[in-house]
Amino acid sequence: MKGVSIGDVVLITPDGAFDYLFNICLPWDDPVNLNRVPEDFVPLESWDPSDVHEVEFAYPPGGHVASGSIERLVFIL
């Protein structure tokens, strides 16, 4: 495991931890997805890596960002 990757699908537990489910950009038989994807899973069609840009964060490695005001966050594609 290499940390968080583009396409990771996670649940955020009540205590704020990530509960990893699967990666939507990888095939069903990729080691990180084995026995984790839904039965009818189809990976996301290719995306252009040039659309992804690295940014400098003001947070140190191992740091975290949290907010007591966020109760539920839902992403809809």
PQR file with spaces between the fields and no chain letter, atoms N, CA, C, O and H, PARSE charges and radii, in Angstrom:
ATOM       1  N    MET     1       0.856   -1.179    0.000 -0.4000 1.5000
ATOM       2  CA   MET     1       0.000    0.000    0.000 -0.0000 2.0000
ATOM       3  C    MET     1       0.895    1.234    0.000  0.5500 1.7000
ATOM       4  O    MET     1       1.890    1.289    0.723 -0.5500 1.4000
ATOM       5  N    LYS     2       0.538    2.212   -0.808 -0.4000 1.5000
ATOM       6  CA   LYS     2       1.395    3.388   -0.949 -0.0000 2.0000
ATOM       7  C    LYS     2       0.741    4.672   -0.466  0.5500 1.7000
ATOM       8  O    LYS     2       1.236    5.756   -0.773 -0.5500 1.4000
ATOM       9  H    LYS     2      -0.271    2.167   -1.395  0.4000 1.0000
ATOM      10  N    GLY     3      -0.330    4.590    0.263 -0.4000 1.5000
ATOM      11  CA   GLY     3      -1.020    5.785    0.709 -0.0000 2.0000
ATOM      12  C    GLY     3      -2.242    6.060   -0.145  0.5500 1.7000
ATOM      13  O    GLY     3      -2.737    5.160   -0.824 -0.5500 1.4000
ATOM      14  H    GLY     3      -0.732    3.710    0.512  0.4000 1.0000
ATOM      15  N    VAL     4      -2.730    7.267   -0.122 -0.4000 1.5000
ATOM      16  CA   VAL     4      -3.931    7.626   -0.859 -0.0000 2.0000
ATOM      17  C    VAL     4      -3.593    7.829   -2.332  0.5500 1.7000
ATOM      18  O    VAL     4      -2.597    8.470   -2.665 -0.5500 1.4000
ATOM      19  H    VAL     4      -2.328    7.998    0.430  0.4000 1.0000
ATOM      20  N    SER     5      -4.431    7.278   -3.213 -0.4000 1.5000
ATOM      21  CA   SER     5      -4.221    7.400   -4.652 -0.0000 2.0000
ATOM      22  C    SER     5      -5.480    7.928   -5.328  0.5500 1.7000
ATOM      23  O    SER     5      -6.579    7.816   -4.784 -0.5500 1.4000
ATOM      24  H    SER     5      -5.241    6.757   -2.943  0.4000 1.0000
ATOM      25  N    ILE     6      -5.316    8.499   -6.503 -0.4000 1.5000
ATOM      26  CA   ILE     6      -6.460    8.947   -7.286 -0.0000 2.0000
ATOM      27  C    ILE     6      -7.345    7.746   -7.559  0.5500 1.7000
ATOM      28  O    ILE     6      -6.857    6.704   -7.998 -0.5500 1.4000
ATOM      29  H    ILE     6      -4.423    8.590   -6.945  0.4000 1.0000
ATOM      30  N    GLY     7      -8.637    7.876   -7.305 -0.4000 1.5000
ATOM      31  CA   GLY     7      -9.584    6.798   -7.535 -0.0000 2.0000
ATOM      32  C    GLY     7      -9.930    5.994   -6.300  0.5500 1.7000
ATOM      33  O    GLY     7     -10.826    5.151   -6.352 -0.5500 1.4000
ATOM      34  H    GLY     7      -9.033    8.722   -6.949  0.4000 1.0000
ATOM      35  N    ASP     8      -9.244    6.230   -5.182 -0.4000 1.5000
ATOM      36  CA   ASP     8      -9.558    5.496   -3.961 -0.0000 2.0000
ATOM      37  C    ASP     8     -10.967    5.834   -3.493  0.5500 1.7000
ATOM      38  O    ASP     8     -11.357    7.000   -3.445 -0.5500 1.4000
ATOM      39  H    ASP     8      -8.516    6.915   -5.139  0.4000 1.0000
ATOM      40  N    VAL     9     -11.715    4.804   -3.152 -0.4000 1.5000
ATOM      41  CA   VAL     9     -13.055    4.966   -2.589 -0.0000 2.0000
ATOM      42  C    VAL     9     -12.955    4.551   -1.127  0.5500 1.7000
ATOM      43  O    VAL     9     -12.575    3.421   -0.819 -0.5500 1.4000
ATOM      44  H    VAL     9     -11.398    3.857   -3.191  0.4000 1.0000
ATOM      45  N    VAL    10     -13.296    5.459   -0.238 -0.4000 1.5000
ATOM      46  CA   VAL    10     -13.164    5.204    1.193 -0.0000 2.0000
ATOM      47  C    VAL    10     -14.419    5.656    1.928  0.5500 1.7000
ATOM      48  O    VAL    10     -15.203    6.463    1.428 -0.5500 1.4000
ATOM      49  H    VAL    10     -13.605    6.377   -0.488  0.4000 1.0000
ATOM      50  N    LEU    11     -14.581    5.123    3.103 -0.4000 1.5000
ATOM      51  CA   LEU    11     -15.572    5.641    4.049 -0.0000 2.0000
ATOM      52  C    LEU    11     -14.788    6.327    5.150  0.5500 1.7000
ATOM      53  O    LEU    11     -13.707    5.871    5.523 -0.5500 1.4000
ATOM      54  H    LEU    11     -13.945    4.467    3.509  0.4000 1.0000
ATOM      55  N    ILE    12     -15.317    7.405    5.667 -0.4000 1.5000
ATOM      56  CA   ILE    12     -14.693    8.043    6.817 -0.0000 2.0000
ATOM      57  C    ILE    12     -15.468    7.574    8.039  0.5500 1.7000
ATOM      58  O    ILE    12     -16.666    7.830    8.164 -0.5500 1.4000
ATOM      59  H    ILE    12     -16.195    7.775    5.364  0.4000 1.0000
ATOM      60  N    THR    13     -14.781    6.892    8.929 -0.4000 1.5000
ATOM      61  CA   THR    13     -15.420    6.318   10.105 -0.0000 2.0000
ATOM      62  C    THR    13     -15.812    7.419   11.089  0.5500 1.7000
ATOM      63  O    THR    13     -15.327    8.545   10.977 -0.5500 1.4000
ATOM      64  H    THR    13     -13.808    6.685    8.827  0.4000 1.0000
ATOM      65  N    PRO    14     -16.679    7.110   12.045 -0.5600 1.5000
ATOM      66  CA   PRO    14     -17.095    8.126   13.027  0.2800 2.0000
ATOM      67  C    PRO    14     -15.921    8.749   13.783  0.5500 1.7000
ATOM      68  O    PRO    14     -16.008    9.895   14.224 -0.5500 1.4000
ATOM      69  N    ASP    15     -14.819    8.000   13.936 -0.4000 1.5000
ATOM      70  CA   ASP    15     -13.664    8.563   14.640 -0.0000 2.0000
ATOM      71  C    ASP    15     -12.697    9.281   13.700  0.5500 1.7000
ATOM      72  O    ASP    15     -11.627    9.718   14.123 -0.5500 1.4000
ATOM      73  H    ASP    15     -14.748    7.068   13.578  0.4000 1.0000
ATOM      74  N    GLY    16     -13.078    9.406   12.404 -0.4000 1.5000
ATOM      75  CA   GLY    16     -12.291   10.184   11.458 -0.0000 2.0000
ATOM      76  C    GLY    16     -11.263    9.407   10.659  0.5500 1.7000
ATOM      77  O    GLY    16     -10.509   10.006    9.892 -0.5500 1.4000
ATOM      78  H    GLY    16     -13.948    9.051   12.060  0.4000 1.0000
ATOM      79  N    ALA    17     -11.209    8.092   10.813 -0.4000 1.5000
ATOM      80  CA   ALA    17     -10.247    7.282   10.065 -0.0000 2.0000
ATOM      81  C    ALA    17     -10.806    6.935    8.686  0.5500 1.7000
ATOM      82  O    ALA    17     -12.018    6.969    8.474 -0.5500 1.4000
ATOM      83  H    ALA    17     -11.822    7.606   11.436  0.4000 1.0000
ATOM      84  N    PHE    18      -9.910    6.599    7.748 -0.4000 1.5000
ATOM      85  CA   PHE    18     -10.315    6.134    6.426 -0.0000 2.0000
ATOM      86  C    PHE    18     -10.518    4.631    6.472  0.5500 1.7000
ATOM      87  O    PHE    18      -9.656    3.899    6.957 -0.5500 1.4000
ATOM      88  H    PHE    18      -8.926    6.571    7.921  0.4000 1.0000
ATOM      89  N    ASP    19     -11.651    4.169    5.970 -0.4000 1.5000
ATOM      90  CA   ASP    19     -11.922    2.745    5.810 -0.0000 2.0000
ATOM      91  C    ASP    19     -11.866    2.488    4.306  0.5500 1.7000
ATOM      92  O    ASP    19     -12.822    2.783    3.589 -0.5500 1.4000
ATOM      93  H    ASP    19     -12.352    4.764    5.576  0.4000 1.0000
ATOM      94  N    TYR    20     -10.749    1.937    3.827 -0.4000 1.5000
ATOM      95  CA   TYR    20     -10.516    1.751    2.400 -0.0000 2.0000
ATOM      96  C    TYR    20     -11.459    0.703    1.831  0.5500 1.7000
ATOM      97  O    TYR    20     -11.611   -0.374    2.406 -0.5500 1.4000
ATOM      98  H    TYR    20      -9.972    1.697    4.410  0.4000 1.0000
ATOM      99  N    LEU    21     -12.102    1.018    0.689 -0.4000 1.5000
ATOM     100  CA   LEU    21     -12.983    0.071    0.025 -0.0000 2.0000
ATOM     101  C    LEU    21     -12.324   -0.500   -1.227  0.5500 1.7000
ATOM     102  O    LEU    21     -12.082   -1.705   -1.294 -0.5500 1.4000
ATOM     103  H    LEU    21     -11.978    1.893    0.222  0.4000 1.0000
ATOM     104  N    PHE    22     -12.030    0.340   -2.221 -0.4000 1.5000
ATOM     105  CA   PHE    22     -11.395   -0.101   -3.452 -0.0000 2.0000
ATOM     106  C    PHE    22     -10.952    1.118   -4.244  0.5500 1.7000
ATOM     107  O    PHE    22     -11.177    2.253   -3.823 -0.5500 1.4000
ATOM     108  H    PHE    22     -12.227    1.319   -2.167  0.4000 1.0000
ATOM     109  N    ASN    23     -10.318    0.883   -5.402 -0.4000 1.5000
ATOM     110  CA   ASN    23      -9.901    1.980   -6.269 -0.0000 2.0000
ATOM     111  C    ASN    23     -10.670    1.877   -7.578  0.5500 1.7000
ATOM     112  O    ASN    23     -10.607    0.855   -8.261 -0.5500 1.4000
ATOM     113  H    ASN    23     -10.135   -0.038   -5.744  0.4000 1.0000
ATOM     114  N    ILE    24     -11.395    2.931   -7.927 -0.4000 1.5000
ATOM     115  CA   ILE    24     -12.274    2.928   -9.098 -0.0000 2.0000
ATOM     116  C    ILE    24     -11.517    3.046  -10.417  0.5500 1.7000
ATOM     117  O    ILE    24     -12.103    2.827  -11.477 -0.5500 1.4000
ATOM     118  H    ILE    24     -11.447    3.762   -7.372  0.4000 1.0000
ATOM     119  N    CYS    25     -10.220    3.388  -10.378 -0.4000 1.5000
ATOM     120  CA   CYS    25      -9.432    3.527  -11.603 -0.0000 2.0000
ATOM     121  C    CYS    25      -8.690    2.252  -11.977  0.5500 1.7000
ATOM     122  O    CYS    25      -8.156    2.151  -13.082 -0.5500 1.4000
ATOM     123  H    CYS    25      -9.743    3.566   -9.517  0.4000 1.0000
ATOM     124  N    LEU    26      -8.648    1.284  -11.080 -0.4000 1.5000
ATOM     125  CA   LEU    26      -7.886    0.064  -11.319 -0.0000 2.0000
ATOM     126  C    LEU    26      -8.820   -1.096  -11.652  0.5500 1.7000
ATOM     127  O    LEU    26      -9.981   -1.086  -11.244 -0.5500 1.4000
ATOM     128  H    LEU    26      -9.081    1.366  -10.182  0.4000 1.0000
ATOM     129  N    PRO    27      -8.328   -2.100  -12.391 -0.5600 1.5000
ATOM     130  CA   PRO    27      -9.178   -3.250  -12.723  0.2800 2.0000
ATOM     131  C    PRO    27      -9.521   -4.076  -11.490  0.5500 1.7000
ATOM     132  O    PRO    27      -8.875   -3.958  -10.449 -0.5500 1.4000
ATOM     133  N    TRP    28     -10.542   -4.910  -11.620 -0.4000 1.5000
ATOM     134  CA   TRP    28     -11.011   -5.712  -10.485 -0.0000 2.0000
ATOM     135  C    TRP    28      -9.930   -6.649   -9.962  0.5500 1.7000
ATOM     136  O    TRP    28      -9.921   -6.983   -8.777 -0.5500 1.4000
ATOM     137  H    TRP    28     -11.067   -5.006  -12.465  0.4000 1.0000
ATOM     138  N    ASP    29      -9.006   -7.083  -10.848 -0.4000 1.5000
ATOM     139  CA   ASP    29      -8.003   -8.050  -10.419 -0.0000 2.0000
ATOM     140  C    ASP    29      -6.688   -7.418   -9.968  0.5500 1.7000
ATOM     141  O    ASP    29      -5.721   -8.135   -9.710 -0.5500 1.4000
ATOM     142  H    ASP    29      -9.013   -6.812  -11.811  0.4000 1.0000
ATOM     143  N    ASP    30      -6.634   -6.085   -9.869 -0.4000 1.5000
ATOM     144  CA   ASP    30      -5.458   -5.435   -9.294 -0.0000 2.0000
ATOM     145  C    ASP    30      -5.376   -5.847   -7.827  0.5500 1.7000
ATOM     146  O    ASP    30      -6.411   -5.962   -7.170 -0.5500 1.4000
ATOM     147  H    ASP    30      -7.419   -5.502  -10.078  0.4000 1.0000
ATOM     148  N    PRO    31      -4.170   -6.074   -7.293 -0.5600 1.5000
ATOM     149  CA   PRO    31      -4.048   -6.520   -5.900  0.2800 2.0000
ATOM     150  C    PRO    31      -4.800   -5.676   -4.876  0.5500 1.7000
ATOM     151  O    PRO    31      -5.303   -6.222   -3.894 -0.5500 1.4000
ATOM     152  N    VAL    32      -4.892   -4.355   -5.075 -0.4000 1.5000
ATOM     153  CA   VAL    32      -5.610   -3.533   -4.088 -0.0000 2.0000
ATOM     154  C    VAL    32      -7.119   -3.692   -4.185  0.5500 1.7000
ATOM     155  O    VAL    32      -7.838   -3.326   -3.255 -0.5500 1.4000
ATOM     156  H    VAL    32      -4.483   -3.911   -5.872  0.4000 1.0000
ATOM     157  N    ASN    33      -7.616   -4.236   -5.302 -0.4000 1.5000
ATOM     158  CA   ASN    33      -9.063   -4.391   -5.493 -0.0000 2.0000
ATOM     159  C    ASN    33      -9.567   -5.817   -5.274  0.5500 1.7000
ATOM     160  O    ASN    33     -10.773   -6.021   -5.137 -0.5500 1.4000
ATOM     161  H    ASN    33      -7.033   -4.534   -6.058  0.4000 1.0000
ATOM     162  N    LEU    34      -8.681   -6.801   -5.236 -0.4000 1.5000
ATOM     163  CA   LEU    34      -9.114   -8.195   -5.127 -0.0000 2.0000
ATOM     164  C    LEU    34     -10.066   -8.398   -3.955  0.5500 1.7000
ATOM     165  O    LEU    34      -9.771   -8.023   -2.820 -0.5500 1.4000
ATOM     166  H    LEU    34      -7.701   -6.636   -5.346  0.4000 1.0000
ATOM     167  N    ASN    35     -11.203   -8.995   -4.252 -0.4000 1.5000
ATOM     168  CA   ASN    35     -12.241   -9.295   -3.250 -0.0000 2.0000
ATOM     169  C    ASN    35     -12.823   -8.056   -2.573  0.5500 1.7000
ATOM     170  O    ASN    35     -13.387   -8.157   -1.483 -0.5500 1.4000
ATOM     171  H    ASN    35     -11.443   -9.299   -5.174  0.4000 1.0000
ATOM     172  N    ARG    36     -12.694   -6.896   -3.204 -0.4000 1.5000
ATOM     173  CA   ARG    36     -13.197   -5.660   -2.601 -0.0000 2.0000
ATOM     174  C    ARG    36     -14.239   -4.950   -3.456  0.5500 1.7000
ATOM     175  O    ARG    36     -15.024   -4.160   -2.931 -0.5500 1.4000
ATOM     176  H    ARG    36     -12.237   -6.815   -4.089  0.4000 1.0000
ATOM     177  N    VAL    37     -14.265   -5.211   -4.758 -0.4000 1.5000
ATOM     178  CA   VAL    37     -15.149   -4.453   -5.652 -0.0000 2.0000
ATOM     179  C    VAL    37     -16.528   -5.098   -5.759  0.5500 1.7000
ATOM     180  O    VAL    37     -16.663   -6.303   -5.548 -0.5500 1.4000
ATOM     181  H    VAL    37     -13.627   -5.853   -5.185  0.4000 1.0000
ATOM     182  N    PRO    38     -17.558   -4.304   -6.086 -0.5600 1.5000
ATOM     183  CA   PRO    38     -18.898   -4.865   -6.306  0.2800 2.0000
ATOM     184  C    PRO    38     -18.887   -5.862   -7.470  0.5500 1.7000
ATOM     185  O    PRO    38     -18.011   -5.800   -8.332 -0.5500 1.4000
ATOM     186  N    GLU    39     -19.834   -6.755   -7.493 -0.4000 1.5000
ATOM     187  CA   GLU    39     -19.899   -7.815   -8.503 -0.0000 2.0000
ATOM     188  C    GLU    39     -19.911   -7.266   -9.931  0.5500 1.7000
ATOM     189  O    GLU    39     -19.270   -7.843  -10.810 -0.5500 1.4000
ATOM     190  H    GLU    39     -20.546   -6.805   -6.793  0.4000 1.0000
ATOM     191  N    ASP    40     -20.622   -6.170  -10.180 -0.4000 1.5000
ATOM     192  CA   ASP    40     -20.738   -5.614  -11.530 -0.0000 2.0000
ATOM     193  C    ASP    40     -19.745   -4.480  -11.790  0.5500 1.7000
ATOM     194  O    ASP    40     -19.997   -3.618  -12.632 -0.5500 1.4000
ATOM     195  H    ASP    40     -21.142   -5.701   -9.466  0.4000 1.0000
ATOM     196  N    PHE    41     -18.624   -4.475  -11.075 -0.4000 1.5000
ATOM     197  CA   PHE    41     -17.640   -3.405  -11.140 -0.0000 2.0000
ATOM     198  C    PHE    41     -17.035   -3.245  -12.532  0.5500 1.7000
ATOM     199  O    PHE    41     -16.652   -4.225  -13.171 -0.5500 1.4000
ATOM     200  H    PHE    41     -18.419   -5.175  -10.391  0.4000 1.0000
ATOM     201  N    VAL    42     -16.956   -2.007  -12.988 -0.4000 1.5000
ATOM     202  CA   VAL    42     -16.256   -1.638  -14.216 -0.0000 2.0000
ATOM     203  C    VAL    42     -15.395   -0.429  -13.853  0.5500 1.7000
ATOM     204  O    VAL    42     -15.922    0.576  -13.376 -0.5500 1.4000
ATOM     205  H    VAL    42     -17.268   -1.211  -12.469  0.4000 1.0000
ATOM     206  N    PRO    43     -14.072   -0.507  -14.070 -0.5600 1.5000
ATOM     207  CA   PRO    43     -13.232    0.629  -13.686  0.2800 2.0000
ATOM     208  C    PRO    43     -13.552    1.885  -14.495  0.5500 1.7000
ATOM     209  O    PRO    43     -14.058    1.812  -15.615 -0.5500 1.4000
ATOM     210  N    LEU    44     -13.253    3.012  -13.913 -0.4000 1.5000
ATOM     211  CA   LEU    44     -13.432    4.304  -14.569 -0.0000 2.0000
ATOM     212  C    LEU    44     -12.580    4.323  -15.835  0.5500 1.7000
ATOM     213  O    LEU    44     -11.429    3.885  -15.830 -0.5500 1.4000
ATOM     214  H    LEU    44     -12.842    3.071  -13.003  0.4000 1.0000
ATOM     215  N    GLU    45     -13.156    4.832  -16.912 -0.4000 1.5000
ATOM     216  CA   GLU    45     -12.384    4.930  -18.142 -0.0000 2.0000
ATOM     217  C    GLU    45     -11.175    5.817  -17.916  0.5500 1.7000
ATOM     218  O    GLU    45     -11.135    6.613  -16.977 -0.5500 1.4000
ATOM     219  H    GLU    45     -14.091    5.187  -16.916  0.4000 1.0000
ATOM     220  N    SER    46     -10.203    5.669  -18.779 -0.4000 1.5000
ATOM     221  CA   SER    46      -8.936    6.364  -18.580 -0.0000 2.0000
ATOM     222  C    SER    46      -9.119    7.860  -18.356  0.5500 1.7000
ATOM     223  O    SER    46     -10.056    8.476  -18.864 -0.5500 1.4000
ATOM     224  H    SER    46     -10.235    5.023  -19.541  0.4000 1.0000
ATOM     225  N    TRP    47      -8.225    8.410  -17.604 -0.4000 1.5000
ATOM     226  CA   TRP    47      -8.184    9.840  -17.330 -0.0000 2.0000
ATOM     227  C    TRP    47      -6.797   10.321  -17.732  0.5500 1.7000
ATOM     228  O    TRP    47      -5.850    9.536  -17.792 -0.5500 1.4000
ATOM     229  H    TRP    47      -7.463    7.910  -17.191  0.4000 1.0000
ATOM     230  N    ASP    48      -6.688   11.582  -17.999 -0.4000 1.5000
ATOM     231  CA   ASP    48      -5.437   12.147  -18.470 -0.0000 2.0000
ATOM     232  C    ASP    48      -4.589   12.600  -17.286  0.5500 1.7000
ATOM     233  O    ASP    48      -4.984   13.512  -16.559 -0.5500 1.4000
ATOM     234  H    ASP    48      -7.457   12.220  -17.950  0.4000 1.0000
ATOM     235  N    PRO    49      -3.436   11.980  -17.082 -0.5600 1.5000
ATOM     236  CA   PRO    49      -2.583   12.380  -15.958  0.2800 2.0000
ATOM     237  C    PRO    49      -2.206   13.862  -15.987  0.5500 1.7000
ATOM     238  O    PRO    49      -1.857   14.424  -14.949 -0.5500 1.4000
ATOM     239  N    SER    50      -2.270   14.503  -17.154 -0.4000 1.5000
ATOM     240  CA   SER    50      -1.949   15.930  -17.202 -0.0000 2.0000
ATOM     241  C    SER    50      -3.010   16.775  -16.496  0.5500 1.7000
ATOM     242  O    SER    50      -2.784   17.955  -16.229 -0.5500 1.4000
ATOM     243  H    SER    50      -2.554   14.047  -17.998  0.4000 1.0000
ATOM     244  N    ASP    51      -4.170   16.175  -16.192 -0.4000 1.5000
ATOM     245  CA   ASP    51      -5.215   16.889  -15.447 -0.0000 2.0000
ATOM     246  C    ASP    51      -4.921   16.936  -13.945  0.5500 1.7000
ATOM     247  O    ASP    51      -5.601   17.637  -13.195 -0.5500 1.4000
ATOM     248  H    ASP    51      -4.353   15.216  -16.409  0.4000 1.0000
ATOM     249  N    VAL    52      -3.912   16.192  -13.517 -0.4000 1.5000
ATOM     250  CA   VAL    52      -3.566   16.121  -12.097 -0.0000 2.0000
ATOM     251  C    VAL    52      -2.332   16.973  -11.860  0.5500 1.7000
ATOM     252  O    VAL    52      -1.325   16.830  -12.554 -0.5500 1.4000
ATOM     253  H    VAL    52      -3.360   15.622  -14.126  0.4000 1.0000
ATOM     254  N    HIS    53      -2.412   17.850  -10.889 -0.4000 1.5000
ATOM     255  CA   HIS    53      -1.306   18.755  -10.592 -0.0000 2.0000
ATOM     256  C    HIS    53      -0.915   18.623   -9.131  0.5500 1.7000
ATOM     257  O    HIS    53      -1.767   18.603   -8.242 -0.5500 1.4000
ATOM     258  H    HIS    53      -3.229   17.967  -10.325  0.4000 1.0000
ATOM     259  N    GLU    54       0.390   18.532   -8.898 -0.4000 1.5000
ATOM     260  CA   GLU    54       0.869   18.497   -7.525 -0.0000 2.0000
ATOM     261  C    GLU    54       0.848   19.913   -6.974  0.5500 1.7000
ATOM     262  O    GLU    54       1.150   20.876   -7.677 -0.5500 1.4000
ATOM     263  H    GLU    54       1.082   18.548   -9.619  0.4000 1.0000
ATOM     264  N    VAL    55       0.487   20.019   -5.705 -0.4000 1.5000
ATOM     265  CA   VAL    55       0.460   21.320   -5.050 -0.0000 2.0000
ATOM     266  C    VAL    55       1.226   21.225   -3.739  0.5500 1.7000
ATOM     267  O    VAL    55       1.344   20.149   -3.151 -0.5500 1.4000
ATOM     268  H    VAL    55       0.242   19.236   -5.133  0.4000 1.0000
ATOM     269  N    GLU    56       1.730   22.334   -3.300 -0.4000 1.5000
ATOM     270  CA   GLU    56       2.413   22.394   -2.009 -0.0000 2.0000
ATOM     271  C    GLU    56       1.366   22.567   -0.914  0.5500 1.7000
ATOM     272  O    GLU    56       0.521   23.459   -0.989 -0.5500 1.4000
ATOM     273  H    GLU    56       1.634   23.207   -3.778  0.4000 1.0000
ATOM     274  N    PHE    57       1.426   21.728    0.079 -0.4000 1.5000
ATOM     275  CA   PHE    57       0.512   21.836    1.204 -0.0000 2.0000
ATOM     276  C    PHE    57       1.209   22.493    2.379  0.5500 1.7000
ATOM     277  O    PHE    57       2.420   22.362    2.555 -0.5500 1.4000
ATOM     278  H    PHE    57       2.113   21.003    0.139  0.4000 1.0000
ATOM     279  N    ALA    58       0.441   23.191    3.168 -0.4000 1.5000
ATOM     280  CA   ALA    58       0.988   23.859    4.344 -0.0000 2.0000
ATOM     281  C    ALA    58       1.014   22.919    5.545  0.5500 1.7000
ATOM     282  O    ALA    58       1.254   23.357    6.670 -0.5500 1.4000
ATOM     283  H    ALA    58      -0.543   23.298    3.025  0.4000 1.0000
ATOM     284  N    TYR    59       0.770   21.634    5.314 -0.4000 1.5000
ATOM     285  CA   TYR    59       0.707   20.673    6.408 -0.0000 2.0000
ATOM     286  C    TYR    59       1.883   19.717    6.314  0.5500 1.7000
ATOM     287  O    TYR    59       2.207   19.245    5.224 -0.5500 1.4000
ATOM     288  H    TYR    59       0.576   21.279    4.399  0.4000 1.0000
ATOM     289  N    PRO    60       2.529   19.422    7.437 -0.5600 1.5000
ATOM     290  CA   PRO    60       3.701   18.544    7.410  0.2800 2.0000
ATOM     291  C    PRO    60       3.312   17.089    7.150  0.5500 1.7000
ATOM     292  O    PRO    60       2.166   16.705    7.386 -0.5500 1.4000
ATOM     293  N    PRO    61       4.258   16.275    6.665 -0.5600 1.5000
ATOM     294  CA   PRO    61       3.977   14.843    6.504  0.2800 2.0000
ATOM     295  C    PRO    61       3.489   14.252    7.830  0.5500 1.7000
ATOM     296  O    PRO    61       4.062   14.513    8.888 -0.5500 1.4000
ATOM     297  N    GLY    62       2.441   13.467    7.754 -0.4000 1.5000
ATOM     298  CA   GLY    62       1.879   12.867    8.968 -0.0000 2.0000
ATOM     299  C    GLY    62       0.870   13.767    9.656  0.5500 1.7000
ATOM     300  O    GLY    62       0.209   13.348   10.606 -0.5500 1.4000
ATOM     301  H    GLY    62       1.976   13.255    6.894  0.4000 1.0000
ATOM     302  N    GLY    63       0.744   15.017    9.180 -0.4000 1.5000
ATOM     303  CA   GLY    63      -0.239   15.929    9.757 -0.0000 2.0000
ATOM     304  C    GLY    63      -1.623   15.571    9.257  0.5500 1.7000
ATOM     305  O    GLY    63      -1.772   14.662    8.439 -0.5500 1.4000
ATOM     306  H    GLY    63       1.281   15.358    8.408  0.4000 1.0000
ATOM     307  N    HIS    64      -2.614   16.257    9.727 -0.4000 1.5000
ATOM     308  CA   HIS    64      -3.973   15.994    9.263 -0.0000 2.0000
ATOM     309  C    HIS    64      -4.792   17.277    9.251  0.5500 1.7000
ATOM     310  O    HIS    64      -4.466   18.254    9.924 -0.5500 1.4000
ATOM     311  H    HIS    64      -2.493   16.995   10.391  0.4000 1.0000
ATOM     312  N    VAL    65      -5.850   17.244    8.476 -0.4000 1.5000
ATOM     313  CA   VAL    65      -6.783   18.351    8.395 -0.0000 2.0000
ATOM     314  C    VAL    65      -8.116   17.822    8.902  0.5500 1.7000
ATOM     315  O    VAL    65      -8.584   16.776    8.453 -0.5500 1.4000
ATOM     316  H    VAL    65      -6.115   16.450    7.929  0.4000 1.0000
ATOM     317  N    ALA    66      -8.716   18.527    9.818 -0.4000 1.5000
ATOM     318  CA   ALA    66      -9.975   18.054   10.385 -0.0000 2.0000
ATOM     319  C    ALA    66     -10.888   19.237   10.645  0.5500 1.7000
ATOM     320  O    ALA    66     -10.444   20.379   10.769 -0.5500 1.4000
ATOM     321  H    ALA    66      -8.336   19.377   10.182  0.4000 1.0000
ATOM     322  N    SER    67     -12.166   18.937   10.724 -0.4000 1.5000
ATOM     323  CA   SER    67     -13.147   19.964   11.030 -0.0000 2.0000
ATOM     324  C    SER    67     -14.271   19.338   11.835  0.5500 1.7000
ATOM     325  O    SER    67     -14.822   18.308   11.444 -0.5500 1.4000
ATOM     326  H    SER    67     -12.527   18.010   10.623  0.4000 1.0000
ATOM     327  N    GLY    68     -14.605   19.943   12.933 -0.4000 1.5000
ATOM     328  CA   GLY    68     -15.706   19.459   13.750 -0.0000 2.0000
ATOM     329  C    GLY    68     -17.056   19.785   13.143  0.5500 1.7000
ATOM     330  O    GLY    68     -18.077   19.289   13.619 -0.5500 1.4000
ATOM     331  H    GLY    68     -14.158   20.780   13.250  0.4000 1.0000
ATOM     332  N    SER    69     -17.085   20.621   12.089 -0.4000 1.5000
ATOM     333  CA   SER    69     -18.363   21.035   11.522 -0.0000 2.0000
ATOM     334  C    SER    69     -18.845   20.129   10.391  0.5500 1.7000
ATOM     335  O    SER    69     -20.016   20.195   10.016 -0.5500 1.4000
ATOM     336  H    SER    69     -16.255   21.023   11.703  0.4000 1.0000
ATOM     337  N    ILE    70     -17.979   19.291    9.844 -0.4000 1.5000
ATOM     338  CA   ILE    70     -18.385   18.400    8.754 -0.0000 2.0000
ATOM     339  C    ILE    70     -18.936   17.115    9.341  0.5500 1.7000
ATOM     340  O    ILE    70     -18.236   16.387   10.045 -0.5500 1.4000
ATOM     341  H    ILE    70     -17.028   19.237   10.149  0.4000 1.0000
ATOM     342  N    GLU    71     -20.194   16.847    9.044 -0.4000 1.5000
ATOM     343  CA   GLU    71     -20.814   15.634    9.548 -0.0000 2.0000
ATOM     344  C    GLU    71     -20.839   14.542    8.499  0.5500 1.7000
ATOM     345  O    GLU    71     -20.648   13.370    8.823 -0.5500 1.4000
ATOM     346  H    GLU    71     -20.762   17.439    8.472  0.4000 1.0000
ATOM     347  N    ARG    72     -21.072   14.906    7.245 -0.4000 1.5000
ATOM     348  CA   ARG    72     -21.133   13.925    6.168 -0.0000 2.0000
ATOM     349  C    ARG    72     -20.744   14.610    4.868  0.5500 1.7000
ATOM     350  O    ARG    72     -21.190   15.722    4.584 -0.5500 1.4000
ATOM     351  H    ARG    72     -21.228   15.858    6.982  0.4000 1.0000
ATOM     352  N    LEU    73     -19.930   13.960    4.102 -0.4000 1.5000
ATOM     353  CA   LEU    73     -19.478   14.501    2.834 -0.0000 2.0000
ATOM     354  C    LEU    73     -19.775   13.468    1.768  0.5500 1.7000
ATOM     355  O    LEU    73     -19.334   12.323    1.875 -0.5500 1.4000
ATOM     356  H    LEU    73     -19.567   13.057    4.332  0.4000 1.0000
ATOM     357  N    VAL    74     -20.517   13.854    0.740 -0.4000 1.5000
ATOM     358  CA   VAL    74     -20.922   12.933   -0.308 -0.0000 2.0000
ATOM     359  C    VAL    74     -20.466   13.499   -1.639  0.5500 1.7000
ATOM     360  O    VAL    74     -20.736   14.657   -1.957 -0.5500 1.4000
ATOM     361  H    VAL    74     -20.875   14.784    0.653  0.4000 1.0000
ATOM     362  N    PHE    75     -19.770   12.672   -2.418 -0.4000 1.5000
ATOM     363  CA   PHE    75     -19.341   13.061   -3.758 -0.0000 2.0000
ATOM     364  C    PHE    75     -20.212   12.344   -4.757  0.5500 1.7000
ATOM     365  O    PHE    75     -20.386   11.129   -4.670 -0.5500 1.4000
ATOM     366  H    PHE    75     -19.551   11.732   -2.159  0.4000 1.0000
ATOM     367  N    ILE    76     -20.760   13.069   -5.698 -0.4000 1.5000
ATOM     368  CA   ILE    76     -21.578   12.471   -6.754 -0.0000 2.0000
ATOM     369  C    ILE    76     -20.920   12.805   -8.069  0.5500 1.7000
ATOM     370  O    ILE    76     -20.697   13.973   -8.386 -0.5500 1.4000
ATOM     371  H    ILE    76     -20.619   14.057   -5.769  0.4000 1.0000
ATOM     372  N    LEU    77     -20.608   11.772   -8.838 -0.4000 1.5000
ATOM     373  CA   LEU    77     -19.958   12.002  -10.134 -0.0000 2.0000
ATOM     374  C    LEU    77     -20.989   12.201  -11.208  0.5500 1.7000
ATOM     375  O    LEU    77     -20.639   12.408  -12.370 -0.5500 1.4000
ATOM     376  H    LEU    77     -20.789   10.823   -8.581  0.4000 1.0000
